[in-house]
Amino acid sequence: FEGLTRAKENAETNLQNARELFESTVSDLLSHPANNWELGKLVDYCEKITVGHVGPMATKYVDGGVPFLRSQNVRPFKIDLENVKFIDDEFHKELKKSELCPGDVAIVRTGYPGTCAVIPSDLPVANCADLVIAKTGPKLNPHFLSLLLNSDYGKGLVAGASVGAAQKHFNVGAAKQAEFYFPPVCVQEELVDKLNVARNDLASLEDISIAKLTDIADLRQSLLQKAF
């Protein structure tokens, strides 16, 4: 059991170290802009920044139809459709302002403000509630914006732009006025490609560490069963 405890601690430490290494790499790249990076407000790099539907929804959900995303469906870099709600086509048309299209960046407003993901091509039709929606312009790659906002560096900037005392809100006004350093689009694409490789490596390490932790827990339980 002492050996299992040490193995568990090592696996957890390796997992934490891998995550910290990725975050420090991203933050170091983003917080040390080159001379050709421009300091600007997010609104100047987006065609549109708006907010999803805000209002009562309990009677609007249906068993199937248009996916209706909420903050719990937006994970860092990923749209999670587990437990997603649905609305019908008629209500979807009424909520034209909060419609989501592939390439849009869906950003969490409350709870974990700034957490975001790009709407993928395999989700051609969707709508949302209480999310900031950023439609990027020609000078901003949506995947770079997602990388920026999900990084510790970006979260720090978002936290400074968020409002509210008890629970921070990253509202549309704060999103529009948030300032970042933006590299040229070609550099954005290079950074996205480079860091996607690092993120995939991190995901592999996470899978290995989680599998080890599961095996250790199973072995501990097996030993206990045999002992008794």
N, C-alpha and C positions, 0 to 999 in steps of 0.2 A: 504493500500500500504506500510506503514511503517512496518507492521507485515510481509508482503511478502518479503520485502527487508531483514529484519532480518533473516527470515527463509532461504532465498537464501544464505546469508552470512554464516549461520551456516552449511548448507549442503556443501558448498564449503570448509569450514574450516575442516569439518569432513573428506571429501574426501582427502584433502591435508595431514591431520594428518595421515590418514591410509597409504597413499603412503610413507610418510616420515618414519613411524614406520617400514614398511617392508624394506625399503632401509637401514635404520640404523641397523636393525637386520642382514641383509645380509652382509653389510660392516663390522660389528663388528665380525662376524664369520670368514670372509675371511681375515681380516687384522690382526688377532691375531692367527697365526698358532701355532699348537702344535709342540712338539719336533719331532714327526715322519713325519712332512710335509717337503718336499724337495723343495728348491729353484732351479728352472731350467728354461731354455728357452723353449718356446712353441714348437720349431722345434724338441726338444729331446723327446717330448711326442706325436708327430704326425707321422703317416706314410707318409703323404704328405701334403704340403701346396702350393697351386698354386693360380692362378688368373683366373677369368672367361674371356670370349672373350672380347677383346678391339678392337674396330673398327666400321666402319659405318654399320648400321643395317637397315636403312629405307627401302631398297628394299628386305630385307630378310624375313620380317614378312608375315605370311599367316593367313588365317581365323581360322584354327584349326590344331592341330598336337602336337608337343612336347612343353610343357610349357617352356617359356624362361624368367627366373627371372631376374629382375633388382633391384636396391637398394630399390625402393618404394614397392617392394613385400616382403621385409624382415622387420618385426616388432620385437620388443623384445619378444623372445620365440615363435614367430608365423610366419609361412609363409602365407602371404595374397595374395590369387589368384585373388582378384578383379582387373580388368583392366590388367590382365596378358597378355603378348604377346605370340605368338606361332611361331615356325619354323618347316620346314618339316623334315622328317626323313633323307634325304640326307645331308642337312646342319648340322643336329645334329651329324651325323657320322663324318663329317669333323671337328667338334669342340669337339673331344674326350677329350681334355685336360680340358675343362670347363664343362664336364658332371657332373651332381649331382646325388647322390645315397642316399637312405634312410640311416640316421645315420651321413651323412656329416653335418658339421657346415658351414652355409653360413653367411659370415661376410661382413657388409657394409664397403666400402673403403672410400667413400667421402660423405661429408655432416654431417652424424652422425656416424663417424667411430667407429667401435667396436660393433654396434648394430647387433645382430645375432639371428639365430634360427636354430634348428636342422631340417633337411629335414625329414618329417614324412614318415611312411611306406605306407600311401595312396597316395604318390607321387612317384611312382616307377621309372619314367623316367622324367628327366628335364635337362635343360641346363641353362646357365646364362651369363650375361655380367657384367663386372666391379665389381665382388664380389670376396673377398678372400674365398677360399674353403679349409677347414681344415678337413682332414681325420684322426681322432684320432687313436692312437695306443692302445695297451693293458693296458697301465698305465694311460689312461685318458678316463673318461666317457664323451661322447659328450654333454650330458645334464649338466654336471658340468661345462664344458667349456662355454656353453651358459649362465649358471648362473653367472659365473665369469665375462665374458665380458659385460653382460648387467647390472651388478651392478655398483653403483656409484664408488666403489673401483676399479673395473676393468676398468671403463671408464677413471678414472684418470691415470692409468698406460698406457692405450692405447693412451691417449692424449700426454703423454710424449714420446711415440714411434712414433707418427704420424709425417709426414713431410709435408712441403708446407707452404707458407706464407698466401696467401689469403684464401685458403680453405684446411683444413687439409686432408691428405691422409694416410690411414692405408694400406700401400702397403705390398707386400709379404715379402720384406726384413725386414720391421719393425715388421711384424707378427712373422716371424721366430725368431727374436732376443728379442721379448718381454719376460720379466721375471716375473714369478708368483711363489707363493708357492703352491705346489700340494700335497694334502694329499694322503694316500693310496687309492686304488680304492674302497675298502669297505667303507671307510669314505666318499668318494665322493658320493657314492650311498645313504648313510644315509642322507647326507646333502641335496641332491637333493630331496629325499622323504619328508624330514622335511620341506624344503622351498617350495615345491610344495603345501603342505597343507596350508602354510601361504599365498602363492600366490593365491590359490583358495579362501581363506577367503577374501583377498584383492579384488579379482574380484567380490565377492558377495557384499562387501561394496560399491564398485564402481557402481555396477548395482543399488543398493538401492539409493545411492546419486544422480546418474544421473536421476533415475525415479522421485525422489523428485524435482529436478531442473526442469524437464519437467512439472510436475504437477503444480509447482509454476508459471512457465511461462504461462501455459494454463489458470490457474485461473486468473492471471493478465489480460490476453487478454479477458477472459470472462467478468470480471468486467468492463473493458473499453467498451466493446460492449454494455453491459446493461446500463452503465452510459450514453452513447451517443444515 
